[in-house]
Amino acid sequence: MSSSLSGTAAVVSGASSGIGRAIAVGLAESGLARLIVHFRKNSEGAEETAEMARSHGCETTTLTGDLSIAADREHLCREAFSRLGVIHTWIHNAGADVLTGDAAGESFEQKLDRLWQVDVRGTILLAREVAIEMRRKATPLPPSMIFIGWDQACEGMEGDAGMMFGSTKASIMAFASSFAQTLAPQIRVNTIAPGWIQTSWGTETSGYWDRRARQQSLMNRWGTPQDVARAAVYLADPQNSFLTGQTIAVNGGWNRRGEERADD
Ligand SMILES: NC(=O)c1ccc[n+]([C@@H]2O[C@H](COP(=O)([O-])OP(=O)(O)OC[C@H]3O[C@@H](n4cnc5c(N)ncnc54)[C@H](OP(=O)(O)O)[C@@H]3O)[C@@H](O)[C@H]2O)c1
């Protein structure tokens, strides 16, 4: 990946696995100088991500915090700025996992509460604190924040997953649009809306969802965390200083042709 990230510093929230890890490593590969890998409880995963980033010459430390807890958000923000000084990019990637592990067995209401507390409320309140600090530190080109939405959030998908991820991810996408309007021209704000990305749920899912994920992408495959990371590197690049208020769907292009393909 080629970009102008050299000499810059970033925080990636939720970087102990999946998409967050790929973004952290993608930024490091692209010349990022200093990085904070945020995690909640998977310290081993966070350290693995940090090692991967260090192997690309990026000075990396880890920092824990639960985004649903105010004291943790305050600590994360304060400690990140104290360690890095200036932060050029903050990627708000952390999201509650309600599909695998213990949470998978919870009720719709419990899952919705988790998503709301972490992906929406916690992320919004943290981002507002980060913006205050970013505005205090001068950078030659505007620093940026990147949010993670979902490509189907506003279009709709049937079932509980569609209703809970749709309502929460559409909320954070809407917040990011207003945040971009609020913070310009000092801070750029963009959103990535991933489609079917093969992280932990995608590797264990049924044949039905596997086929459906492939069919719904014009590229006829699952997306990878690295596909999302490439978009994040592009949006984070300070040279792309005319890019704000945008949402990029990283979904291989939505297949409006149904199951029929030209080569079928
Ligand atoms: N995978 C997809 O197809 C897809 C599609 C659209 C959007 N997304 C979004 O992309 C983001 C990353 O997804 P992923 O699939 O890579 O998920 P993942 O592997 O489960 O990673 C989620 C990350 O968020 C952290 N996290 C979870 N709860 C937290 C909390 N309460 N406070 C702070 N951090 C917390 C986790 O930390 P610990 O593990 O250390 O606790 C982990 O680092 C999420 O926002 C997700 O909604 C994913």
The ligand as an ORCA input file, in Angstrom:
! r2SCAN-3c Opt
* xyz 0 1
  N     -17.519     -8.449      9.911
  C     -18.436     -7.865      9.127
  O     -18.963     -8.454      8.176
  C     -18.840     -6.429      9.407
  C     -19.736     -5.818      8.527
  C     -20.107     -4.499      8.769
  C     -19.584     -3.829      9.868
  N     -18.723     -4.455     10.723
  C     -18.215     -3.682     11.851
  O     -16.789     -3.665     11.799
  C     -16.265     -3.533     13.119
  C     -15.261     -4.662     13.386
  O     -15.929     -5.893     13.230
  P     -15.192     -7.310     13.324
  O     -16.030     -8.252     12.564
  O     -13.746     -7.172     12.995
  O     -15.382     -7.620     14.883
  P     -14.486     -8.352     15.977
  O     -13.423     -9.223     15.379
  O     -15.462     -8.976     16.929
  O     -13.747     -7.137     16.708
  C     -14.447     -6.252     17.502
  C     -13.468     -5.404     18.300
  O     -14.236     -4.501     19.116
  C     -13.796     -4.630     20.472
  N     -14.909     -4.432     21.387
  C     -15.982     -5.233     21.571
  N     -16.767     -4.755     22.565
  C     -16.155     -3.641     23.036
  C     -16.436     -2.706     24.065
  N     -17.521     -2.840     24.866
  N     -15.588     -1.682     24.253
  C     -14.483     -1.543     23.497
  N     -14.141     -2.391     22.511
  C     -14.967     -3.436     22.284
  C     -13.236     -6.035     20.582
  O     -12.321     -6.067     21.672
  P     -12.000     -7.407     22.562
  O     -12.200     -8.582     21.673
  O     -10.598     -7.167     22.976
  O     -12.941     -7.439     23.718
  C     -12.573     -6.215     19.229
  O     -11.286     -5.666     19.246
  C     -17.466     -3.543     14.058
  O     -17.846     -2.214     14.361
  C     -18.522     -4.238     13.227
  O     -19.832     -3.933     13.637
  C     -18.343     -5.740     10.510
*
